[in-house]
Amino acid sequence: MNQQILEKLIELEKLIRSIGVKNSETTPYTVLLNKEVEQKVEPILKGIELEDMHAKALSCRRRLYPEWILDSGASRHVTGAQSEFLTYKSYPSTHKETIQTADGTCQPIKGIGTVNCTPSINLTSVLHVPSFPVNLLSLSALVDQIDCRVSFDREHCIIQERRTGKEIGIGVRHGGLWYLDRKEDGKILDAALVASMNEDEARVMLQHCRLGHLSFDTMAKVFPEMMRKIDKRKLVCDACEYENHTRATYISRGLRSISPFMLIHSDVWTCPVTSVSGMKYFVTFIDCYSRVTWIYLMKHKSEVLRCFQDFYSLVGNQYDACVKVLRTDNGAEYVNNEFGNFLSSHGILHQTTCPDTPPQNGVAERKNHHILEVARSLMYTMNVPKFLWSEAVMTAVYLINRTPSRLLGWKTPYEMLRGVNEFIVPPKVFGCTCFVRDHRPSVGKLDPRAVKCIFVGYSSGQKGYKCWCPTERRLFVSMDVTF
């Protein structure tokens, strides 16, 4: 029975590779929505219990995908397993080329081909030496092939695209050697799981990604018709599992102000990575009544006062209201003479927490925690470079303000404040590939009419999508976008 399952898994993997369905926004689930795949997969899996398929996929995965050692001393990629090759060309028996091993012996090379180590790393000109006991990935050949940057620390090795900074591979240290982490590969496991998910579940997962990894319980409230067709217990999102684990949470008492802008909660967050626009911090202002969040990006913490002044003017002009109480921690960006003078001149009461007592500013602490959870999920799902964190947190706030909350009686913060809930433009999956119409005057009659970009959020001042072009390293805002 085990041999039968193994053979069917191999056959299933070859089928998935041969069809090679690709789509920018729906890549993780495209296979689910393709009728050709569904028709071909069904007879392969006939007669095998699903639980056996899952268990065997996990147990066979390591055997079918042997580890690759990252070697800075090797000049060529070498493997002894012919089953690793995606494409392969045998050398004739008269071929005399050999490779010298560490013990000084020369071993004959039997062929050459390409190997797909991970979804992002496809090795070319890999030598096949049957007597070779391990798989060697030459860092020198890898850098020449895909123009990447390789960095090491005591436990990990990170492989990134040099131009965009996108992470394409990770090495893990074991016994003094660096092994390529192939956990994202899992084609056989993915194929078995694909066969167990129907079209309704795939549609739910796509909407889950579009809405910033909204919890499935909340989705059941927002999209009851869609969620009624599926079993929530079958829905598992890796991004949510990886990013939403936490040591502890603050206990919320669920208290709210009786009117908008009576009490504003605020907090500052520092990022270790400078964003594409040169930002290092963000400050949030949360209305205690509606839980609507405003976020401002900053290059320096000293800009908090300017951000609050802008927020205060916005509240007075757009909502014909005034802030009565501001609650923050005891950070120097809040507790200083200039900030105190501004609050006093406008009759605003400043409430601060006791030293080392962040739960007293729990609304702002939890809101920042929620924003970062959503931002990490957005970035993790599509492997977005870290320097785009500023766009991720702005998108997270945009989605959170339009997401129903239990505290608000399953209304959205935006609805509590404005009376209606609306998306300026239809939501899309953060980080997906898109094509933006190029309206620049310099575009000639024979030049391409579109630029290939990455979707990175929604514009606050324009009705359009924000898209990042990695090759030109610039942002576009446009409605003429194809996803």
N, C-alpha and C positions, 0 to 999 in steps of 0.2 A: 504493500500500500504506500509506503514512504517513497519508494522508487517511482511509483506511478504519479504521485503528487509532484515530485521533483521534476519529472519529465514534462508534465503539463505546465508547471511554472516557467520552465525554460521556453517552452513553445509560446506561452503567453507573452513573455518578455520580448521574444523576436517579433511577435505580431505588433506589439505597441511600438517597437523601434521602427518597423517597416512602414507603419501608417504615419507616424511622426507628425501628429496634429500640433499646430502652434497657433497661439492667439495671444495678443498682448495682455488683454484684461482678464481672460479666463483661463490662463495657462494651467493652474492647478486642477481645474475641473473640466477642461475641454473634452477629454476623453469620455467623460460621463455623458456629454451631450451629443456625441457623435454616433449616429445610428449604425454606421459601418462597423465601428468597433464593437458595439453592443451585439450585433448579429454574429460576429466572428468569435467573440469571447464566450458566448453562451454554450456552444457545443464543446469547447475545450474544457470548461469547468463542470460539464455534466457528469453526475455520479460521484462527485466529491463533496463531502460535508464542508460547509463554510468555516466551521471552527477548526477543522483539520487544515484547511487551506491557510488560515491566518497563522496557526501555530507552526506549520511547516515552513511558511514563508520566513518567519522570524528565525527558525533554527537553521535554515539553509542559506540565509543571506550571507553570513560570514564566510561559509565555505565557497559560495559562488563568487564572492567579491573579496579576494584575498587582499591583504594590506600592502600598501606601497610605501616604501621608505624614501624619505626626502634626503637626497645625497648631494652635498655641495662639491664633492670631489669627482663625481662621475661626469663624463662629457656627453653621454648618450643615455636615453631611456632604455631599460632592459627588463624583460620579463621571461620567465620560463614556462608560463601557462599560455598555451595557444587559445584557450577559451576566453581570455581577456580581450582579444582583438575584435574591434568592430569591423574593420576591413583588414585583409591580410594578403600578402604576396609572397609566395614561397621562392626561395632561391634555388637554382638548379644544383644538382649534386656536384657539379664541377666548381661551384663557388667556394673559394678558399679563405674568405675573410673570417677572422677569428676575433675574439675579445679576451683580454687578459684579466683574470680574476685577482682577488686580493692575495691568494696563496701563490701567485706567479704562474699558474697553469693557463693554457690557452684553450678556450672552448669555441666550437664552431657556431657560426650564426646561420640559422636555418631559414629565416625570413624577416620581413619588415611589414609594419602596418600601423594602424591608428587604434588608440585605446581611449575609451570614455571613462576617466577616473571618477569624475563627479559631473553633475549637470552643467557646471561652469568650466570644467577643465577637460579639454579634449587633446590628448597627446598625439603628435604626429611623429613619423620616423622612429617608431619604437622597435627595437631589435628583439627578435625571438631567439633565445638561447635555451633549448630544452633542458640542459643540465644545470641551468642557473637556479639556485634554491630560493631566491627572493625576487621581489619586484623592486627595481630602483627607478626613482623619478629624479632625473638630473635637473637641479635648480638652474644650472647654467643654460641648458637647452630650453627650459621652461621660460626663463626671462627673455631669451632671444625670440621665442615663438609667439608669446602673447603680450609682450611689453608690460610686465607686471613688477610690483615691488614686493620683496620678501623681508619680513622683520621677525626677530626672535626675542623671546624673553625666557625666563627659567622653565616655564611649563608649556608654552604654546608658540606656534609659528603661524603668522598671518600672511596670507597671499592676497594682494589687492591689485586691481587694475591701476596702473600708474596715472592715467589721465583722469579718471572719474573718482578714484578712491574706493570703488565698489569692492567689497570683500568677496572673493571667489573661491577661497579654500582655507582650511585650517589644518595645521599639523599639531599632533599631540605627542608629548615626550614620554617614552617608555623604555626603561633599561638603557638609557644613554643614546637612544636612536629616536628620530622624529618620524612618526607615521602619519600619513595623510588621513584625515577624518573623512570617511565616506558615508556618514550617517544620512546625508541628504540624498544619496544616490537611490537606494532602496527601490529600484524599478520593479522588481518582482513583488515585493511587499505592496507597493503602491498598486500594481495591477490587480492583486488579489482583493485589496480594499476597494478599488474602483468597481470591481464586479459586484460588490455587495451594496453599492450606493445607487439609488434610483435617481430619475431625473428631477423629481420634486425636492429630494434632499440636496442635490447639486445646486438647484435654484436658490434654496435657502442659504447655502454656504456662500454663494456669490453675493447675495444681498447682505449677508453678515460681514463680508469683507468691505463692501461698498460703504457701509455705515460705521466704519471704524471699529469693527469687532464688537458690535453691540451684543449684550448677553442674550442667550436664547430665551430666557424667561421674559425679558423685555420685548423681544421680537414676537413672542406669542401674544402679547398685548397689542402691539402695533399692527402686526400682520396675522390676525387670527385665521383667515382663510388659508393662507399659505402654510402656516404652522400646523393646522389641523390635519393635514394630509401625511405628516411624517411623525416618527417616533423620536423625540428629543434625545433620548438616551443613546441614539446612534450617531449623534452629531458631536464630533470631536475636532477642535481647532488647535493645531500645534502652537500657533502664535499666542493664543490665549493661555494655553497650558504653560508655555515657557515664561511669559511676561507677567502673569497675574498672581504668581505666588508671592506671599509676603509673610514676614515674621509675626506681625501683630497689627491690629487695626484699632483706631480710636472708637469708642462707643458713642454713637450719635443719640442725642436726646430728642432730635427732630423738632426743636423749637425754631419758630420763624417770626420775623417782624410782622406787624399788622398792616404795613403799607410799604410801597417801594422806596428804596434809598434812605430809609430811616437808619439802617445799620449797614455799613460796608466792611467786609472782611478783606484783608490784603496780606500777601506774602510774596517774597522774592525767591527765585530759584536760580542757582548757578550751574552752568554747563561746563564740563571740562574741555569741550571741543568748541572752537570758534566756528560760527555758522558761515554759510556762503556769503552772507551780507555783513559779516564782521561782528555779529552779536555774540555776547557771552552770558547774558542774563535775560530773564523775563519777570515781570511783576503782574500779578493778577488782582483784580478788584471784583468781588462777588457781592451781589445784592442779596441780603439775608431773606428778603421776602420772596423773590422770584427765582433765586439761585442762578440768574443770568451772570455769565462771567465775561469780563473784558480783560484782554491780555495785551501787554505792551512789551516789545523787545527792546533791550538796552545793550549798549556797549560797556557802560560803567554803572555801578550801583548808585553813584551820585545823581543819576538821571531819574530816580524814583519820584522826587518832588515835581519835576517837570511833567512826568507821566500822570501824577495825581491831579495836577493843575489842569491838564488836558481833559482828564476824566470828569473833573468837577464842572468844567465849562460845558462838556457834552451833556451831562445830566441836566444842567440848568436850561440849555438851549433846546434840546431834543425832547425832553420829558417834562419841562416846566416844573422841576422839583429841585430840592437841595439836599445835600448829604448832611445828616445830623450827627452821626457817630461813626468814627473810623476805628476798627479794631485790628491791631497788628502785634507782632512780637517786639522785642526790645532792641532790634538791630539798629546800628548807627545810621542807616539810611532813612529810618523813620524818626529816631530820637535825636534831634539836633535843633539848633536855634532857628535855622531858616525854615525848617518844616513846621516847628512849633509856632513860629510867628504867623505863617500862612493859615494854620488851623485856627489860631486865636482870632485873627482878623475877620474870619468868616464864621465864627461862632460854632466851630465843629469840635465836638468832644472827642479826645483821643484816649482810647482804652488800650492798654498794653498788658501783656501777659506777665506773670511772675517769672523770675529767672528759672531757666531750665524746666519750664512747664508748657511745652508746645500744645498739649490738649486744650488749653484755654483759648487757643486760636484754631480750634479743631476744624471749623468749616473751611478755612483757607488751606490748612495742612492736607485735609482729605481731598479738596478740590485739586490741588497741585498733584497729589498722588494719582488721582483719577486721570488727569490730563496726561501725565507721563505714562501711565498704563496704556492708554489709547494710542499715544504717539509711538511707544515702543512696538505695539502690535502692528500699527500701520507700517513702520519701517522694517520690522522683521519679516512680515509676510512677503514683501517684494524685494528684500535685500537692498534697501535704499541706503546710500552712503550716510555716515553720521553727520557730515557737514550740512546736511539738509534737515537737521533736527528742528530748526526754527520754523520751517514750512510744516513739519509734522505736528508741532504743538499748536500752531495756528489752525490747522485743519481739525485737530482734536477738539479745540474749543468750539469751532464752528459746528461740529457734529454733536457735541455734548449739549450745547444750547438748544438743539432741535431734537433731543432724545427724551422720551417720557421718563419721569421720575416717580418712584413710589411715594417719596416725601411730598410731592406736589399733586397727589391723587391721580397719578398717571397722565398728568399734563406735562408739557415741555416747559422749560424755563422761558423760552421765547414767547410761548403762548400765554404764560402768566403775566408777562410784561406788556406784550403787544396785542393780545387778544386773539391772534391767529398764529399758526405755525406754518412756515413755508421755507422751502429750499429755493434760493435764488436761481440756481441751475440744478439739473438732475445730478445726484451724487454718482461718483465714479470711484473705482478702486485706486487708492493712493499708491503711487509708484508704478502704475501700469504704463506701457508704451503707448504713445499717441503721435499723431501727425498734425502739425499746426500750419495753417496757411501763412505763407511768407508774403507780407504786404510791403516789404521794404522797397523803396524806389530803385535801389541798386540791382534788383532782380531783373535779369535780361529775359528776352523772349524764349530763349532756349534753355534757361536755367530751371531747376526743379521748382515747383510751385508750393512745396511744403517742406517743413523741417521736422526731422524725427526727434521727439522729446520724451520726457518723463512727466506724467501728471503729478503735481505737488500741491494741489489745494485750490482754494476758491478766493477770488479777489474780494476785498472788503469794500472797495470803492467803485468797482466796475462789474458789470454783468458778464462774467466770463471765467474761464478756467486758467489757473496758473500752471505753466509748463516750463520745465527746466531742460535746456539743451546742453548735454554733456560736452559735445564737441566745441561749441562756441562759449560755454560756461556763462550763459545768460538766461534770464527769465523772460517768458512771453506771457501776456494776458490776452486771451482771445476767445471768441465764441466759435470761430471757424476751426474746430478741432474734431478730428476723426479718431475714435477709440477702437 
